[in-house]
């Protein structure tokens, strides 16, 4: 799979991840990875995991979501 953003720029690079929001293949140059807290349901309510998961998003989705948080 190739990076979609590189394709739009007229170049070709191998994708190393898939954006969890839009599904585009993403190379290291167009990738933003961030920690994602994990919580699970239990008999006493929600419990937060001591370890974060990884969230891989393309830069387009990262910028779009970041603007919506403010």
C-alpha positions, 0 to 999 in steps of 0.5 A: 500500500502507498501513502495517499497524501504522497500520491496526491503530491505526485510522489510514491512512498510506502504506507506504514500505517492506516489512519483510524479516522479516514482509512488512508494509507500513511507514510512516516512523513504524513503520520501523527501517532499519539497515545490514547487512554484505554478504559474498560468496563468492570463490575464497579464501573469504568477502569482506566488501563495503566498503559495507553494504546497507540492512535495513528492518524494522518496529518489531515485528520489530526489537524481537523480534530485538533481544531475541533477541540478548541 
